[in-house]
Amino acid sequence: MSKAAEIDIVSVSKIYGATTAVEDISLKIPAGTYCCLLGPSGCGKTSTLRMIAGHESISSGDVRLGNIVVTDLPPARRGTAMMFQSYALFPHLDLIDNVAFSLKMKGVGKEERRAKALDMLKLMQMEGYASRRPVQLSGGQQQRVALARALITDPEALLLDEPLSALDPFLKIRMRAELKKLQTSLGITFVHVTHSQEEA
């Protein structure tokens, strides 16, 4: 895995027309830590996460990963990976091809990308499901596949947007522990957005 990156958000704001979604936020997240952004719906947590990832432009301020200002870099060049709230799995692809998708877009050969995808599925204890499609999985299993897909790019930081919101209460408790265990074993920076104090 990659070396973990410190994330430094410096006086960042996001304005949509007349609406200020994020106002002058500054936050330093140490490398290799698990950080939760906690707040009610609509307070700008997901916008902040999307600005770190590069999926949302920044109205003012800067985002740094390690010593590099990434404010104007596209998502693929930032060293981050984002797991979306909906998991965003492709229904027509099996799990191997879902996990390997970003490597395919980078031009990695089929054999190499499928081998790496299988390694990621093993990390998530999902290798036995490699030929299945997402619709054949439970919510917790889909989450593990989405995590494998995010981690295959070897990110310095993993950004999680409400990753447990679609799970039942029992599974949420289990997956919270699994996410922390995964972060500890990988040693990379995790940023987890949630509106739940219990989850944070």
C-alpha positions in Angstrom: 0.0 0.0 0.0 1.0 3.7 -0.4 2.5 5.8 2.3 -0.2 7.7 4.2 -0.6 11.4 3.4 -1.4 14.2 5.7 -4.4 16.2 4.5 -4.3 19.9 5.1 -7.5 21.9 4.3 -6.5 25.6 4.3 -9.3 28.3 4.5 -11.5 26.4 2.0 -14.9 27.7 0.9 -17.5 26.4 -1.5 -20.2 28.7 -2.9 -23.0 27.6 -5.2 -24.5 30.7 -6.6 -25.9 32.6 -3.6 -25.5 29.6 -1.3 -22.4 29.1 0.8 -22.0 25.3 1.4 -18.6 25.4 3.1 -17.3 28.6 4.7 -13.6 29.1 5.4 -12.8 25.7 6.9 -9.3 24.8 8.0 -8.4 21.3 9.2 -5.2 19.3 9.4 -5.7 15.5 9.3 -2.5 13.7 10.4 -1.1 11.0 8.1 -2.3 7.5 8.9 -5.2 8.5 11.1 -8.9 7.8 11.0 -10.8 11.1 11.0 -14.6 11.5 11.1 -16.3 14.6 9.8 -19.5 14.8 11.9 -22.4 17.1 11.4 -26.1 17.3 10.4 -27.3 16.8 6.9 -26.6 19.9 4.7 -23.7 21.3 6.8 -21.1 20.8 4.0 -19.4 17.5 5.1 -19.9 15.8 1.7 -18.9 19.0 -0.2 -15.7 19.1 1.9 -15.0 15.4 1.1 -15.6 16.0 -2.6 -13.3 19.0 -2.6 -10.5 16.9 -1.1 -11.1 14.2 -3.8 -11.3 16.7 -6.6 -14.9 15.9 -7.6 -15.9 19.4 -6.6 -14.1 22.7 -7.4 -13.0 24.9 -4.6 -14.3 28.5 -4.5 -11.4 29.7 -2.3 -8.5 28.2 -0.3 -6.3 25.2 -0.9 -6.1 21.4 -0.2 -2.7 19.8 0.3 -1.9 16.1 0.4 1.5 15.8 2.1 3.6 18.6 0.7 1.7 18.9 -2.6 -1.1 21.4 -3.3 -3.7 19.4 -5.1 -6.4 22.1 -5.4 -6.2 22.2 -9.2 -5.3 18.6 -9.8 -7.9 16.1 -11.3 -9.1 13.3 -9.0 -6.9 10.7 -10.6 -3.7 12.6 -9.8 -4.4 13.4 -6.1 -3.5 10.1 -4.4 -7.0 9.7 -2.9 -9.8 7.3 -3.5 -13.4 7.9 -2.7 -16.1 5.4 -1.7 -19.5 6.9 -2.4 -22.6 6.6 -0.2 -24.4 4.5 -3.0 -21.2 2.3 -3.5 -21.6 3.1 -7.3 -21.0 -0.5 -8.4 -21.6 -1.4 -12.0 -24.6 -3.9 -12.2 -23.5 -5.5 -15.5 -20.0 -6.4 -14.3 -18.9 -9.2 -12.0 -17.0 -8.3 -8.9 -13.5 -8.8 -10.4 -14.3 -6.4 -13.2 -16.0 -3.9 -10.8 -12.9 -3.8 -8.6 -10.5 -3.7 -11.6 -12.4 -1.0 -13.4 -10.0 1.9 -12.5 -7.0 -0.1 -13.6 -8.7 -0.8 -16.9 -9.2 2.9 -17.4 -5.5 3.4 -16.8 -4.6 0.9 -19.5 -3.4 -1.9 -17.2 -3.4 -5.3 -18.9 -6.4 -7.7 -18.3 -4.4 -10.4 -16.5 -2.5 -8.0 -14.2 -5.6 -6.0 -13.3 -7.7 -9.1 -12.6 -5.0 -10.6 -10.4 -4.8 -7.3 -8.4 -8.6 -7.2 -8.2 -8.6 -10.7 -6.8 -6.0 -9.7 -4.2 -8.2 -6.8 -3.1 -11.3 -9.1 -2.9 -9.2 -11.5 -0.7 -8.3 -8.5 1.5 -12.0 -8.0 2.0 -12.7 -11.7 2.4 -14.8 -11.6 -0.8 -12.8 -13.8 -3.2 -15.4 -16.5 -3.1 -17.9 -14.1 -4.8 -15.5 -12.9 -7.5 -17.8 -14.0 -10.4 -21.0 -12.7 -9.0 -22.7 -9.5 -9.9 -23.5 -6.8 -7.3 -27.3 -7.5 -7.2 -26.4 -11.0 -5.8 -24.8 -9.5 -2.7 -26.0 -8.2 0.6 -25.4 -4.5 1.5 -22.4 -5.4 3.7 -20.9 -7.4 0.8 -21.5 -4.6 -1.6 -19.7 -2.3 0.8 -16.7 -4.5 0.9 -16.5 -4.7 -2.9 -16.7 -0.8 -3.1 -13.9 -0.7 -0.6 -11.8 -3.1 -2.6 -12.4 -1.0 -5.7 -11.3 2.2 -3.9 -8.2 0.6 -2.5 -7.0 -1.0 -5.7 -5.6 2.4 -6.8 -3.2 2.3 -3.8 -4.3 5.6 -2.4 -2.6 7.7 0.3 -6.0 8.6 1.7 -9.4 6.9 1.5 -12.5 9.2 1.6 -15.7 7.6 2.8 -19.0 9.4 2.2 -21.6 8.0 4.7 -20.3 4.5 4.1 -22.7 2.8 6.7 -25.9 4.7 5.9 -27.5 1.9 3.9 -26.8 -0.9 6.4 -29.0 -2.3 9.1 -28.1 -1.3 12.8 -26.4 -4.7 13.6 -24.3 -4.6 10.4 -23.3 -0.9 11.1 -21.7 -1.9 14.4 -19.8 -4.7 12.8 -18.7 -2.6 9.8 -17.5 0.2 12.0 -15.1 -2.1 13.7 -14.0 -3.6 10.3 -13.3 -0.2 8.8 -11.1 0.8 11.8 -9.3 -2.6 11.7 -8.7 -2.1 7.9 -7.4 1.4 8.4 -5.0 0.2 11.1 -3.7 -2.7 9.0 -3.2 -0.5 5.8 -1.9 2.5 7.7 -3.3 5.0 5.3 -5.4 8.1 6.1 -9.2 7.5 6.3 -11.7 10.4 6.3 -15.2 9.3 7.1 -18.2 11.6 6.7 -21.2 10.9 8.9 -24.2 12.6 10.6 -24.3 9.9 13.4 -22.5 10.7 16.7 -22.6 7.0 17.5 -20.8 6.1 14.3 -18.2 8.8 14.8 
